[in-house]
Amino acid sequence: MRKLGMMAATVLAAGMLAPTLGQAIIYGEPDCGAGGCSHPNVVMLGGMLSGTTGDYYVCSGTLIQKAADYYLFLTAGHCTEHWARRISEGMYSSVGVSFDAEIDSVVLPDGSPYMDQSHFVSGGVPVTHPDFAPDYHAWNLMWDYGIVSVPRAAVDAKWPQAATLPMTKLAFEVGLRLEDLVAATVQPQKNLLFYAVGYGMTELLDKGSNAGGPNAWLSGIGTRRIADQETFTNLRTTLVQTSQNWVHGNNGTCGGDSGGPLFYRTGSGPVEVGVTSSGDAMCRSTQTSSRMDVETAAWFVTCARANPGNVKNCGF
């Protein structure tokens, strides 16, 4: 599935697949080019290894607060839950964050792949929405929210530009309601467009300026930030579903893209209306994102922003 952490293969798009690599956004376009990057506040997040072996679990995320001593990044709950568990087991020392648009891959001593940790700043603390259910056999997609708090000084030292980046606009902050968007859309509702951004290990490179052959491995760079276009299909109480069917001109998210943003473009810029959560095994049909225009998301983000140095007060 395309959005769990890099480890997840079917139900989670971002990170659950270890050590098998997932895929990145299908038929997407590189986020950065000669004119710069379109979404520089989208980041990669991953567990920082305590030793020389570990499972491969990376996700995407967005910058949502710049406090005096900490940066906060919004991601998926299945990502933060996994990292917290591995930290408690001693496999990871912390969660790392990277603003780099392209990130190299490395091979660990046991032969398994991993991201080059020199691209990351470590020290991040993960917190998961208190209502998230970490049972992947009866997974509660309704509360798939996570946040990572990272010491600001380390981030600013490695990426001075981070201090000047705009924070991601969240739907609940600007009063954008998905019910209103859907109601105002001229039929068919597929005319309502959304855009996902994220990282992954492989992509299909045979569309537009991203041409290069089907399912090409990004062995030279490891992964890079990719953006895509998807169309609206369904709205639920805390979830929004979009189409990834490439036959209909859409793109799709896959492993490594979990936790990344689902944007709606307004006249004043992109607004994050969902967090990439899960999808189909082939990464080409339906994407499910946890909505950012609902009260439970607003409560979680507001709590973390009030406790940037102790985010565990807001979940587990």
C-alpha positions in Angstrom: 0.0 0.0 0.0 1.4 3.1 -0.7 1.3 5.4 2.2 2.2 3.9 5.4 5.8 4.2 6.3 8.3 2.8 4.0 7.7 -0.5 5.8 4.1 -0.9 5.2 3.1 -2.5 2.0 -0.6 -2.7 1.7 -2.5 -1.0 4.4 0.0 1.5 5.5 1.6 3.7 3.1 4.5 5.1 4.9 6.8 2.9 6.7 5.9 -0.6 7.5 7.7 -2.5 4.9 11.1 -3.3 6.2 13.3 -4.6 4.9 11.4 -4.8 1.6 11.3 -1.4 0.0 8.0 0.3 -0.9 7.3 2.6 -3.8 7.0 6.3 -4.0 4.4 8.4 -5.7 3.4 6.7 -8.9 3.7 8.8 -12.1 4.4 11.9 -10.0 6.7 14.8 -10.8 9.9 15.8 -8.9 9.0 18.5 -6.4 12.3 20.4 -7.1 13.7 21.7 -10.3 15.9 24.5 -11.7 13.4 27.1 -10.2 13.5 25.6 -6.7 11.1 23.4 -4.8 7.3 23.7 -4.7 6.9 22.2 -1.2 10.1 22.8 0.8 8.3 22.4 4.1 7.6 18.7 3.3 10.2 16.5 5.0 11.3 12.9 5.4 11.2 11.3 8.9 12.8 8.1 10.0 14.1 6.1 12.9 17.8 6.8 13.8 19.5 3.5 14.3 21.1 2.7 17.6 23.3 0.0 16.1 24.2 -1.4 12.7 20.9 -3.2 11.9 17.3 -2.2 11.9 14.0 -2.3 10.1 13.5 0.2 7.3 10.7 2.5 8.3 10.6 6.0 6.9 7.7 8.4 6.4 6.9 11.8 5.1 5.7 14.8 7.1 5.1 18.6 7.1 6.5 21.5 9.2 3.6 22.7 11.4 5.3 24.8 14.1 8.5 26.7 14.7 8.7 27.2 18.5 11.7 28.8 20.2 13.5 25.5 20.9 11.6 22.9 18.8 10.2 22.3 15.4 7.0 20.2 15.1 6.3 17.9 12.2 2.9 16.4 11.4 2.9 12.8 10.1 0.9 9.6 10.4 0.1 7.8 13.7 1.2 4.5 12.4 4.6 6.0 11.8 5.1 7.6 15.2 3.7 4.5 16.9 6.2 2.3 15.2 9.2 4.6 16.0 8.2 4.9 19.6 8.0 1.1 19.9 11.4 0.7 18.3 12.9 3.4 20.5 11.6 1.5 23.6 13.2 -1.7 22.3 16.5 0.0 21.7 16.6 -0.4 17.9 16.3 3.4 17.3 17.8 6.2 19.4 15.3 8.8 18.2 13.4 10.0 15.1 15.4 12.0 12.5 14.2 14.6 10.1 15.5 15.7 6.7 14.7 18.7 4.6 16.9 17.4 1.7 14.9 16.9 -1.5 17.1 14.0 -2.5 18.4 11.4 0.0 21.0 8.8 -0.6 20.5 5.1 0.3 23.1 2.9 2.0 23.5 -0.8 2.7 23.8 -1.8 6.4 26.3 -4.5 7.5 23.6 -7.1 7.5 22.9 -6.4 3.8 19.6 -4.5 4.3 18.9 -1.1 2.8 18.5 2.1 4.7 18.6 5.8 4.2 22.0 7.6 4.7 21.6 9.1 8.1 24.0 11.9 7.4 21.0 13.5 5.6 19.1 13.7 8.9 19.1 15.5 12.2 18.4 13.2 15.1 16.8 13.8 18.5 13.1 13.8 17.4 10.5 12.6 19.9 7.3 11.0 18.4 3.8 11.2 19.8 0.7 9.4 18.5 -2.9 10.5 18.8 -4.3 8.9 22.0 -7.2 7.2 20.1 -5.0 5.5 17.4 -5.3 1.7 17.6 -1.9 0.1 16.9 -3.4 -3.3 16.1 -2.7 -3.7 12.4 -5.2 -6.6 12.1 -8.0 -4.3 13.2 -6.4 -1.0 12.3 -8.3 2.1 13.3 -7.6 4.4 10.4 -9.9 7.1 11.9 -7.2 8.5 14.2 -4.0 8.1 12.2 -2.3 11.3 13.4 1.3 11.6 14.7 3.7 14.5 15.5 7.5 14.6 15.9 9.2 17.2 18.0 12.8 17.9 17.0 15.3 20.3 18.7 15.4 23.5 16.6 19.1 24.3 17.1 20.2 21.2 15.4 17.9 21.7 12.5 18.8 25.3 12.0 22.5 24.4 12.1 22.1 21.9 9.2 19.4 23.7 7.2 19.6 27.5 8.0 16.8 28.0 5.4 14.4 26.1 7.7 13.9 29.2 9.9 12.5 31.1 6.9 10.2 28.4 5.5 6.5 29.0 5.9 4.6 26.6 8.1 2.1 24.3 6.5 -1.4 25.7 6.5 -3.8 23.2 8.0 -7.5 23.0 7.0 -8.9 23.6 10.5 -6.8 26.7 10.9 -8.1 28.5 7.8 -11.7 27.3 8.2 -11.6 25.0 5.1 -14.3 22.3 5.4 -14.2 19.3 3.0 -18.0 19.0 3.1 -18.2 22.6 1.7 -15.6 21.9 -1.0 -17.5 18.8 -2.1 -20.9 20.5 -2.1 -19.5 23.4 -4.2 -17.9 21.2 -6.8 -19.5 21.1 -10.2 -20.4 17.5 -11.0 -18.8 15.1 -11.6 -17.0 15.3 -8.3 -13.8 14.0 -9.9 -13.4 17.6 -10.9 -12.3 18.2 -7.3 -8.5 17.9 -7.4 -6.0 17.3 -4.6 -2.2 17.0 -4.5 -0.1 14.6 -2.4 3.6 15.1 -1.7 6.0 12.5 -0.2 9.2 10.4 -0.4 9.7 6.8 -1.5 12.3 4.4 -2.7 11.1 3.6 -6.2 8.8 5.3 -8.7 7.3 4.8 -12.1 9.2 7.2 -14.3 7.3 7.3 -17.6 5.1 10.4 -17.6 5.9 13.9 -18.5 9.2 15.4 -17.4 9.7 12.5 -15.1 10.1 10.1 -18.0 12.7 7.3 -17.7 11.0 3.8 -17.7 8.5 1.9 -15.7 9.2 1.1 -12.0 12.7 2.4 -12.2 14.8 2.1 -9.0 16.3 5.3 -7.8 19.5 3.6 -6.9 21.6 6.6 -7.6 19.8 8.9 -5.1 17.8 6.7 -2.8 14.7 8.7 -2.8 13.4 12.2 -3.5 10.4 14.3 -2.9 7.6 13.8 -5.4 4.3 15.5 -6.0 1.2 14.1 -7.6 -2.4 14.8 -8.6 -5.5 12.9 -7.4 -9.2 13.3 -7.7 -11.9 13.2 -5.0 -13.9 10.0 -4.6 -15.4 9.8 -1.1 -15.7 11.6 2.2 -16.2 10.0 5.6 -16.4 11.4 9.1 -12.6 11.6 9.7 -11.3 10.3 6.3 -11.1 11.6 2.8 -10.6 9.1 -0.1 -9.0 10.1 -3.5 -8.5 8.2 -6.7 -5.0 7.2 -7.8 -6.1 5.5 -11.0 -3.5 6.5 -13.6 -5.8 5.5 -16.4 -7.9 8.5 -15.4 -5.0 10.8 -15.3 -4.3 10.5 -11.6 -1.1 9.6 -9.7 -0.6 7.5 -6.6 1.3 7.4 -3.3 3.1 4.4 -2.1 5.6 3.2 0.6 7.5 6.1 2.1 4.7 8.6 1.4 2.7 7.8 4.6 2.4 10.9 6.8 2.8 13.2 3.9 0.3 15.9 3.1 -2.8 15.8 0.9 -3.1 19.4 -0.3 -5.9 21.4 -1.7 -4.7 24.5 -3.6 -6.5 27.7 -2.7 -5.9 31.2 -4.0 -3.6 31.9 -1.1 -1.6 28.7 -1.4 -1.8 25.0 -0.6 -3.8 23.9 2.5 -3.2 20.5 4.0 -6.6 18.8 4.2 -5.4 15.3 5.0 -2.5 13.1 6.2 -1.6 10.2 3.8 -2.6 7.1 5.7 -3.4 4.0 3.6 -4.2 2.6 0.3 -4.4 -0.4 -2.0 -1.5 -2.9 -2.4 -0.8 -1.8 -6.0 -0.6 1.9 -5.1 -2.9 2.7 -8.1 -6.5 2.7 -6.9 -7.7 4.5 -3.8 -5.8 6.6 -1.3 -7.2 7.2 2.2 -6.1 10.2 4.2 -6.9 11.3 7.7 -8.8 14.6 7.6 -7.2 17.8 9.0 -10.5 19.8 9.1 -12.0 17.8 12.0 -12.1 18.5 15.7 -9.9 15.5 16.7 -7.1 16.6 14.4 -7.3 20.2 15.6 -7.2 19.1 19.3 -4.1 17.0 18.7 -2.2 19.6 16.9 -3.2 22.4 19.3 -2.0 20.2 22.2 1.3 19.5 20.7 1.9 23.2 19.8 1.3 24.1 23.5 3.8 21.4 24.6 6.6 21.3 22.0 9.1 20.2 24.5 6.9 17.5 26.0 4.6 16.3 23.2 4.0 13.0 25.1 1.5 15.0 27.1 -0.8 14.8 24.1 -0.7 11.0 23.4 1.6 8.0 23.5 
